[in-house]
């Protein structure tokens, strides 16, 4: 049978655990206190390497500093940076209608061109059946067959090679006068 001393819990283990936790906390506190010097060292070394030279906006005032706070500032900057235009449906359809032929000319197959025109027509019809929020909708759906026929003609004229102009003979330097 084991001794009664072996059955008693070791009282030194919790004390050792507490000392270890205290030492870890002290080490963490020391790391936090020294972190600013590590950051300063990293910045100083980067400056010596010249990594802060020629940054965009160097020597210029910070934009919008001191202005009123706009909670939608990030949306406005996104729209400005990405050049996003948000138009009412009627104006967007007018713009798309004006650019439709150029957009069709960029397509390679008749199937793609036909799908593009049909999608445009579906957007026009959808806009006609929704309540107007802006200027009136004056854009009409395109006749798919007539638009595709015009696309074929433009495509055929682009494909026929222009007659090659006869290159002018260059005169040699000793023949020039």
LINBEL-V29904 format. One record per residue. N is the residue number from 1. RES is the residue in three letters. OMEGA is omega in radians with two decimals (none if undefined). NEAR is the number of other C-alpha atoms within 10 Angstrom. Layout:
N_RES_OMEGA_NEAR, N_RES_OMEGA_NEAR
//
This chain:
1_UNK_-3.10_3, 2_UNK_3.14_6, 3_UNK_3.09_7, 4_UNK_3.11_7, 5_UNK_-3.12_8, 6_UNK_-3.10_8, 7_UNK_-3.11_8, 8_UNK_-3.13_8, 9_UNK_-3.13_8, 10_UNK_-3.07_10, 11_UNK_-3.12_8, 12_UNK_-3.10_9, 13_UNK_3.11_10, 14_UNK_3.12_10, 15_UNK_3.12_11, 16_UNK_3.11_11, 17_UNK_3.12_11, 18_UNK_3.10_12, 19_UNK_3.13_12, 20_UNK_3.12_12, 21_UNK_3.12_12, 22_UNK_3.12_12, 23_UNK_3.11_12, 24_UNK_3.11_12, 25_UNK_3.12_12, 26_UNK_3.12_12, 27_UNK_3.12_12, 28_UNK_3.12_12, 29_UNK_3.13_12, 30_UNK_3.10_11, 31_UNK_3.14_12, 32_UNK_3.14_12, 33_UNK_-3.12_11, 34_UNK_-3.07_11, 35_UNK_-3.13_12, 36_UNK_3.10_11, 37_UNK_3.09_11, 38_UNK_3.11_13, 39_UNK_3.10_11, 40_UNK_3.11_11, 41_UNK_3.13_12, 42_UNK_3.13_12, 43_UNK_-3.14_14, 44_UNK_3.13_12, 45_UNK_3.11_12, 46_UNK_3.09_13, 47_UNK_3.13_12, 48_UNK_3.10_11, 49_UNK_3.12_10, 50_UNK_-3.11_10, 51_UNK_3.13_11, 52_UNK_3.11_12, 53_UNK_3.05_11, 54_UNK_3.04_9, 55_UNK_3.11_8, 56_UNK_3.13_8, 57_UNK_-3.13_9, 58_UNK_3.12_10, 59_UNK_3.14_8, 60_UNK_3.10_7, 61_UNK_3.13_8, 62_UNK_-3.10_9, 63_UNK_3.06_8, 64_UNK_3.11_8, 65_UNK_3.13_8, 66_UNK_3.10_7, 67_UNK_3.11_7, 68_UNK_-3.10_7, 69_UNK_3.08_9, 70_UNK_-3.10_8, 71_UNK_-3.14_8, 72_UNK_-3.09_8, 73_UNK_-3.07_9, 74_UNK_3.11_10, 75_UNK_-3.13_10, 76_UNK_3.11_12, 77_UNK_3.10_11, 78_UNK_3.13_11, 79_UNK_3.14_12, 80_UNK_-3.09_11, 81_UNK_-3.08_9, 82_UNK_-3.13_8, 83_UNK_3.13_9, 84_UNK_3.06_10, 85_UNK_3.13_9, 86_UNK_-3.11_9, 87_UNK_2.97_11, 88_UNK_-3.05_14, 89_UNK_-3.10_20, 90_UNK_-3.13_20, 91_UNK_3.11_17, 92_UNK_3.12_15, 93_UNK_3.06_23, 94_UNK_3.13_16, 95_UNK_3.12_13, 96_UNK_3.12_15, 97_UNK_3.14_20, 98_UNK_-3.10_12, 99_UNK_-3.03_11, 100_UNK_-3.11_17, 101_UNK_3.12_17, 102_UNK_3.12_12, 103_UNK_3.11_14, 104_UNK_-3.13_21, 105_UNK_3.12_15, 106_UNK_-3.12_10, 107_UNK_-3.02_15, 108_UNK_-3.05_10, 109_UNK_3.13_11, 110_UNK_3.13_14, 111_UNK_3.12_10, 112_UNK_3.14_12, 113_UNK_3.14_22, 114_UNK_3.12_18, 115_UNK_3.13_12, 116_UNK_3.13_17, 117_UNK_3.13_23, 118_UNK_3.07_16, 119_UNK_3.09_12, 120_UNK_3.14_20, 121_UNK_3.13_20, 122_UNK_3.10_13, 123_UNK_3.11_14, 124_UNK_-3.13_22, 125_UNK_3.10_14, 126_UNK_3.14_10, 127_UNK_3.12_16, 128_UNK_-3.09_17, 129_UNK_3.08_8, 130_UNK_3.13_9, 131_UNK_-3.08_7, 132_UNK_3.04_13, 133_UNK_-3.11_10, 134_UNK_-3.11_11, 135_UNK_-3.13_10, 136_UNK_3.14_12, 137_UNK_3.13_18, 138_UNK_-3.12_12, 139_UNK_3.13_20, 140_UNK_3.05_14, 141_UNK_3.13_16, 142_UNK_3.00_15, 143_UNK_-3.02_11, 144_UNK_-3.08_17, 145_UNK_-3.13_11, 146_UNK_3.14_10, 147_UNK_3.12_17, 148_UNK_3.10_18, 149_UNK_3.10_12, 150_UNK_3.10_13, 151_UNK_3.12_19, 152_UNK_3.14_16, 153_UNK_3.13_12, 154_UNK_3.14_14, 155_UNK_3.14_16, 156_UNK_3.13_11, 157_UNK_3.08_10, 158_UNK_-3.08_11, 159_UNK_-3.14_9, 160_UNK_-3.10_8, 161_UNK_3.08_8, 162_UNK_3.12_8, 163_UNK_-3.09_6, 164_UNK_3.09_6, 165_UNK_-3.13_6, 166_UNK_-3.09_6, 167_UNK_3.12_6, 168_UNK_3.14_6, 169_UNK_3.09_6, 170_UNK_3.09_8, 171_UNK_3.11_9, 172_UNK_-3.05_7, 173_UNK_-3.12_7, 174_UNK_3.14_6, 175_UNK_-3.10_7, 176_UNK_3.05_7, 177_UNK_none_5
//
